[in-house]
Amino acid sequence: MSDTAVGEVRQRIRELLVEVFGGPSFVGKVPDAVSLREAGVPSTALVALLVAMEDAFGFEWDDDVRPEVLRSIDSLAGHVVALRG
């Protein structure tokens, strides 16, 4: 997939994160590669984000998804793009 596709997925993930966590000013300050946990996103918001991503991108998370996939906006976007590829 192109860099444009990855960028679009990142942007959509950010929009979903704002919807489930609120605080667009906070979400806007979180770098793509930074751990969402370390950035202050609570586990309940992360779970809600994962569910919202399933709906938005039309897939279901595997039970055995690697933990590093769930780490950051970059890793989440990479996973979505790989699924589409």
C-alpha positions, 0 to 999 in steps of 0.5 A: 500500500502507498504512503497515502493509504497509510496516512489515511488509515492513521488519520482515521484511527486518530478520528476514532480515538477522539470519538472514544477518548475525547480530547482532540487537543490531547490526541492531536499531540500524540506522535504516531510512533509513541506508545498509546499507553505511555501517552496516557490513553487508558485501557478502556479507551484502547479497547473501545478504539479496537472495537471502533476500528473493527467497525470502521475498517471491516475486520475482526481482531484475531485472538492471537494478535501480537501485543506490539501491533496494539502499541501505537497509531503507527503499529495499528495503521500498519496492521490495517494496511497489511490486512487490506494488502 
